[in-house]
Amino acid sequence: MKRTVSGNEAIAYGALSAGVKVVSGYPGTPSTEVIASLLKMDLPGTCVEWSTNEKVAFEVAAGAALAGHRAMCTMKMSGLNVAYDSLIGIAYSGCRGGLVIYVADDPGVTAGMCEQDTRGFALMSDMPMLEPGSIQEVYDMAKIAFEISEKIEGPVFLRLVTNNSQSHANIEIGERVMPADDMPMPVRDTAKFTKAGAAICMAQHQDLIDRLVKAEKYIADKDYNRLALGKKGGVGIISVGIVNGYKNEAFEMLTGAGVNVADVTSLELIATVPFAEAKIAEVLTNCNTVVIAEELEGHLEKYVYLLAYKKKLDIKIMGKEDGTYKRIGEYNALLVCRGLCRALDIELPLFLVKTADSPEQYCAKRPIGFCAGCPHRGTYMGIEDGLKKSGYKKEEVFITGDIGCTILGISPPFNLLWTELAMGASIPLAQGFAYSRIPSPIIATLGDSTFFHAGMAGLVNAIQHNINMTVVILDNGWTAMTGMQINPGTQQSCQVGVWKQLDIVSVVKGFGVENLYIADPYNMNSISEAIQDSLSKEGVKVIISRRECAIEAARRKVTYKPVTLIPDKCIRCKRCINMSGCPAITLEKTSIVIDNSQCNNCGLCTQVCPTGAIVQ
Amino acid sequence: MGNYFDIYIVGIGGQGVLTIADILTLTATNKDIEINYYPTKGMAQRGGFVKAQLRIGRQPNKFSPSISEGGSDMIVSMELCETLRTIRYGKEGAKYVVLGNRWLPTEVMLGNAPYPEEELIVSEIKKSGGVPVVLSPELVPEYARPNLFLLGAAYGCSELNVFFSLEEIEDTIKNRWPRVAENNLKAFHAGMKAVNSL
């Protein structure tokens, strides 16, 4: 069946056609749609879940693979950092059923966070990492990843980048294969599935090394890496994953400029790790110059240097080491073409040369902010008000932020947050500043999903060590920034099947927090008062600011009492805009104007209007 | 133009930028024309920069989803100043079909930051060898969704008709929203008409 799907959906369908039993993951752009699309399907026989965090997701999938099923877990690159502790352990142990870890990197940083190259993780744990390019290849490789995993009896990475995880193409999709209903009682094998003693650990290390060799042979036997030899003694190019497409287009550009590209040796790799020694060696012996085209780090390039040295080949290697390409940013066809022109010693064809102007510099800046009706707006307005009433200027108060929509308190008009690090890091990071005795009250803010993900351990630590700080949990009931995923705190009626809601208030109470405030962000004063009171108390204080995400509430037709503007009373003081930054309010000639298509009647603007021109 | 057509579509979240790309993707798929559609939404639900790259007629199995600098055959922009972000991608002679909407960021609204004049945008397009086609937002009829109006304009002044007949695009629009088909088709035709009477 032909279907137009995104790269992420292609992975979902690929896993289904491989008979996957368990798919677990944590939302993270650009990887989210694999599980999001699976959860929309009716899939009896397969367990699909949003897990609490990526480490948990990996462990759930690993358990199923140890039992003998095919299992997959999904995450963005930052999530792999979280999951890696357990992942490397399973890489050493190996698995029985196919185990595939899908991770999406983000060269060019479209979604924020570190521009890291997760291929480095594959190197560290000696794990094969498939890097498909086109959407059809993504689908095919999703299945092949399971086959390789079972062949070598170890976990396999499937790595996409934003470019192919997010883009859509019409591809051929096969039928779903049903997984086995159950598995027999597993064999107890402590030499494989524990790390009990040096002998066991070192035997596992040897097994791990052997597995990668097996994977290299499997890929070579199947001829997945595509080699086209060109003129002997000429130029060659080795590319991998998404860059293979850029290379093809660069060849087209060169053809347009009269270059005979059949002379150029080309090796398209479907993986950096395992290194395709035999085919890379063929390229190196055929060429006098070789261009290495890989996004981000020069992992492939360094191996090529090593192989050239081992084989005593006098060959010119062009890539990042000689400055032909950069280690940052997303690549494109033109960039690859520039490198090839350099290798071929020709000028870049004129029709490709664009002026060096950058007209985008004149574009109006558009800092991202809260949606109209977002409850987080009320929380930050309340924090600002509470600080002021406690006698602080806001620039004098140190507040750590965390990952997710809650970080937008960093943007104007709030400008309240000082740091953004990693899921749940706001609380321990703030603790470090508390120990440092900086001249400021210490406040940490984070969202509900972030709290469950990795925030709880940090809160427990702060409570145990009796740190003077205020923790604000902005609980909107959803993992919102990645596009509304269910988390443990999502209301029961929106949980899937037998899933159960956990109540953050009970969790925090259970930790023994004495000063716990529950406030409503649509009532700015309730937040302000909680802040003021918390700043006067010792130890860890927690404010839970609760109100459902406005987008999700609107989808379920939740309505609020209408907000109306009395234009005659508006004095155009701009206070509502300056305090709230609400995108539904614009300043017009005689008064402000509220855009009813955006406004959800949250009423926050009415709470700051000095003349009563906005009423609810 | 060869057998390929690359389009760069930009605007602000909430304007329906991705719908323009959706309609073209569906039409291509219905006709079995190769297409790759690459949306980038960024982090904002609404009010942030949104772009979509459409590559029509290229085998997605061989090429990548990204359009290189100087590689786009046409630019479609739903917001005046966001057009500036596309200029490095336009080919020599590429048409820039721009809806002259101004979606002001808060700082601009408060008078704390500048917003470029239309003349600057037009001159930057021309300087890069592009052909500006700027449509005033006043041309969009009251009943019409601006994105479908702009799609009509883009169709009416480009080589898109080499790939898709008018009926084929109309069918996609009709089938996408059957209940409001008539209105949407009117919006599309209003765009075509507006661009042809410039």
Interface residues (C-beta under 8 A of the other chain):
Chain A: T4 T29 T110 A111 G112 G133 S134 I135 Q136 E137 T162 N163 N164 Q166 S167 H168 A169 N170 I242 G245 Y246 N248 E249 E330 N332 A333 L334 L335 F351 L352 V353 K354 T355 D357 S358 P359 E360 Q361 Y362 C363 A364 K365 R366 P367 I368 G369 C371 A372 P412 P413 M481 I551 K574 I577 N578 G581 P583 T586 L587 Q598
Chain B: I12 T25 L26 T29 E34 I35 N36 Y37 Y38 P39 T40 G42 M43 A44 Q45 R46 G47 G48 F49 Q53 P60 N61 K62 F63 S64 P65 S66 I67 S68 E69 G70 G71 C81 E82 L84 R85 I87 R88 E92 L104 P105 T106 E107 V108 M109 L110 A113 P114 Y115 P116 L120 I121 E124 K127 S128
